[in-house]
Amino acid sequence: MSLIELTVEDLRCLQRAELALDPRRNLIWGSNGSGKTSLLEAVFLLGRGRSFRTRNSERLIRHGQPRLTVFGRTDGIPVQAVGVQVSKSSGTTARINGATAGSLTELSQAFPVQVIDPGVHKLVEEGGFRRRRWMDWAVFHVEPRFGDLWVRYARAVKQRNAALRQQPAQAYVWDPEVARLGELIAGSRRSMLDELQPLWRRAVTALSGLDVELHYSRGWSQDLPLSQALADSRARDESKRLTHSGPHRADVLVRLGGRPAREVLSRGQQKLVAIAMTLAQIQLLQETTSLVPTLLLDDPAAELDGSHLLRFIDEVSRLNCQLILTSLHPQSDLFGRPERVFHVEQGSVGPV
């Protein structure tokens, strides 16, 4: 399911760019600030409906323009035509094969994409939001019903929270639905992480040599069903007007020697651990589904030292996926000679 066509209009410094990509290795080179990473953002936007650099998609729109548009076409079976528009007036909309997407999560199924960029360490360093998002991207592909479960669960929690703010006595009519859907979501997440463990252990050992562990925290006590946890937290929920128990509070705990990894690992070690999480996830998808994700690499040579870079190259080379990487240099052949090379200069993109 590789991306073979990409058209970008009015995204950051890019007025318009058209790229014919190869299903294997693609190199985008140029000086700092030329627009290389913006092209990766455009590709990521097609599969996620957002950027990997900012939560505010309107910041992606080129200065002085009302909207941005990204269009792509894959070579999978069936071929997928995906378009995403971000407008200052109407937000983000997406179309898949000409039909409006019901939710942005549908983009992941049409075009699965992952990224390793200079901010990858935040997956370890920051709070549970990033790790939930990392976890759910894989569960969505491994467990077909997960996307629908999550949409229905989020809607039920939203209704419960609204009732807590306006009519607290009515909030608990939502408990059976929240509990039922929440248990299913937690079960799907745990199953995925259990399958991931051997791939994760091999990847993190190969890249870092560290005995880092991943533990699943489901968002409420392991000793209680969610229905009981919701009942036990009623006083707190009414006080804060918020639902405190459930899979929306879940996390993947990254630990070394029983301690949070972010407290004991250097920034460089955190990067290696986060990279291992990402690569193990891609390998899981390849082994359990028919998907071949696209992997975006933002100047990897600048982020890793010699020995770790060699290990990283070896791990990426094990994957059967499309690569789109950026570099300051036109001769970058870290993963073998690229089939397609593009040069970016002051927002203008052309093949080499």
N, C-alpha and C positions, 0 to 999 in steps of 0.2 A: 504494500500500500504506500509506495514511495511517491513523493511530490515531484511532478515533472514539469508543471507550469506554475509560475508565480507572477502575479501582477499587483503592484503596489501603487497607490495614489495618495499623496498628501499625508504621509506618516513621518513624523519628526522632520528631518531635513530632506526627505525623499519626495520630490514633486511627482515623479512617475518612474517606475522601474519595471521592466519585463525580463524574466529569467526563464530559460529552458534548462531545467536541472536534470542531472543524471541520477538514476536509481541507486548509484553506489556512492562515490566520493565526489564532493563538491567543495571548492575552496573559494572564499571571498576575501580578497586582500585589499589593503589600503591603509592610509595613515590614521592616527588617532583622530576621532571626531569626523571622519569622512562619511559615516553612515553604515558601517559594516554590521554593528550590533543591531541597528534599526531594521536591517533585513531579517536578522534572526527573530526579532520581535514580531515582524510581520508573519513569518512562518508559524511561530508559536500561537499567534492570534487566531490563525486558521483552525488549530486543533483545540484551543482552550477558550477562545473568546475573550482573552485578556493578555496582558504582557507579563513577562517574568521579572520586569524591572520596577513596575509601579502598579498599585491597585486602582489608580485613577486613570481609566482608559482615555479620558478626554485630553490628558497630557500628551498623548501620542499624536494628536492632530497637529499638522503643520501650522505654524504661526500664521494667523490671518485667514485660515480656511474654516469652513463650517463643519467639515466632516472628513473622514479618511475612509478608504475602501481597500480591501485586500481580497484578491481572488486567487484560487488555486485549483489545480486538477491533478488527481492521482492516477497511477497506472495499475491500480488494483483491479480485482474482479469482485464486484462490478467497479467500473470507474466512478470516482466520486468528484463532483464539482462543488466546491465549497466557497462561499463568499461571506465576508464579515464587513459590516459598516459600523463605524463609531461616529455618532453625530452629537454636536453640542446641544441640539434641541430635542432629540428623541432617544439618546442613549445608544446601546449596542444591539444590533439586530444581525441575524445570521440566516443564510439560505443554504440548503443542501440539495443538490440536483434540482434547483429551481423552486423548491418548496421551503416556506418559512419554517425554521427550526422551532420546535415547541419550547426548548430550553437550550442553553449553551452547552449543557452536558452532552447533547447529541453530536456536537462537533468532535468529541473525543472518539466516538465510534467511527465517524467518517474519516478522521485523519488523526491517528495516535502520534503524539510527538512529546519528546522529553528534551531537557536542556541541562547542560553543565556550563555554568558561567562563573565569573569571579565571586558572585554572591552565594555560591552553593553551600558554603559553610553555615548559612543562616538556618538551614534545615536542622542542624544540630544545635546551634547557638540560641535560637529564638524559641518562642513559646509553641504550644501545641497546634496552633492554626496551620502552620506550614506542614507539619507532619501528618495531620489529618488529611490535608489536601493531597499530599504525597501518597498516603495509604489508599485513599478513596479512588485515585486515578487508576490504580492497579485493580482494586476490587471491582470497579465499574466494568473493566474488560474481562476479568476472570468469571464474574458472577453476573449474567445478563440482566437479572431482575433488580440489581442493586440500585441503578439509577432511578427507577420508578419508586422503589422503597424509600429512598432518601428524599425525593420530592414530596411524597405523601407525609413522611415523618416531619420534615421541616414545616409543612403547612399546618400540621396538627400542633406542633410546639408553638408556632406563631399565634394560632388561635387561643391556645392555653395562656400564653403570655398576655395577649390582649385582654382576656377575661380577668387575669390576675390584676391588671391595672384598672379595669372598669367595674367588674362584678366578680370579686374573688370567690363568692359562693358557687358561681357557675363554672369556675375553672376546671373543677375535677371531673366534669363530664367527659373531658378529653383524655383522662388518665388511661382508660383501657386501650384507646387507639395509640397513644404515645408509647405505652408499655409494649404492646404487641409488635408494632413496627420497630421500636427501639431494640428489642431482643433479636429480631431478625437481622437488623443491620449489624449489631455487635457480633452475631454468629458468623456473618459473611466476612467481616473484617478479620476475625480471629482465624478463620479457615485460610484466608489468603496469607496471613503472616506466618502461620504454621508451615505452609507450603514454601514460603520464601526462605525460611531459616537456613537450610543447607546451602542454598545459593548465596545468601548473605554472608554466612560464615566463611565460605571459600573466598568471596570477593574481598571482604574486609581484611582477611589474613594476607591475601596476595598483595593488596595495595598498601597496607599500613603495618602489618605484622602485629597489630593490636588485638587483644581479646575483648573486643567491644560486643556488648549484648543488646538485643532489641527485645523489649517487653511491652506487651499490650495492656494498656489501662483503658477499660471500656467506658468510663465516665460515671460509674457508680460502684458501690461496694461489690466485690466479687462474691460475697456471702449472701447477697439478697437478690431476689428477682426485681426487675425494674418497677413493677407495680408496687412492691413494698417500699422501695427507695423513694418513689414519688409520694407515697402516703407519709413516710417518715419526715420528709422535708417540707411538708405543707406550711408549717409556721414560718420557716425561712423563706419559702417561695412567696408567701403573702407579704412578708416584710419587705423583701427586695423587689417584688413584682416581677419575678423572673424564675424560669424553670432551671433548677440547679443540677438535676440528675438526668442522665441520658447520654446517648452516643454523641451528641453535639459537644460534650465536654471530654471526649475521649482523647487519648494521646498515645504516641509510641515513645516509650521511655528508652533513651539511648544511654547506656550505663557502662562504666569501666570500673571493675573492682567494687561494684555495688554503689558507686557514686555517679551522679549525673556527669556525662561525658563533657558537657560544656564547662564544668568546673575544673577539670583536670587536664584537658587536652589543649594544645596550642592551636592557633588559628590554622596553621598548616595541617595539623592532624585532623582537625574538624573537617577540613575540606576533603581529605582522603576518606574519612568515614562517610560523609555525605555523598561523595562520588560512588562509593561502594553500594550505598543504599539505592542509588539511581540505576547503576548497571545491573545489580541483582534483580531489580524490578523488571527491567527490560528483558533479561534472560528468562524470568518467570513467564512473562507474556509469550515469548517465543516458544517455550516448552509446553504451555497449556492452551494456547489459542493459535489461530492461523495468522495472527497479526505480526507485521514487521514494522515496528515503530521507526520514525525518523528521529535521529539524535543530533541535536544542535550543540556545537562546541565553540564557545567564545574564547578564542586565543588561548588554547590550553597550554601552549609552550611557555607562556608568560606567567602561569600560575603554579607550576610544579618544577621542582629542581630535577637534576639529571636522572638519578636513580628512580625516583618516584614517577617521573615522566615516562621512563621506559616501561615500568610496570603498568602504568595507565594505558599506554599504547597497546601493550599485550592484551589487557583485559578488553579494551574496546574492539580489538581485532578479532576477538572470539565471537563477537556478536554479528549476526546477519542482518544488518540494518543500514538504511541510508544515512550517510554522514553529510552534514553541512557545517563546515568550520570556517572560522575567521582567522586571519593572521596579518601581521604587519608586513610580511614578506611574500613575494609571488612564488618563491621556490619551495614553500612548505610542503613536505611530503611525509609527514609524521606517520600516516596510515597507508603509505603507498602513494604512487603518483595519482593525483586527482584527475578524474575523467573530464570535469568541467572546471574552469577557472574564470572568476569574474573580478573586475577591478572597480573599486568604488572611490570616487574623488569628488569632494564637495557635493555630495548627494546625487551624483550622476553615476549610473551603473552600466557597465558594458562587458561583454565576453572578451576573453583574451585568447 
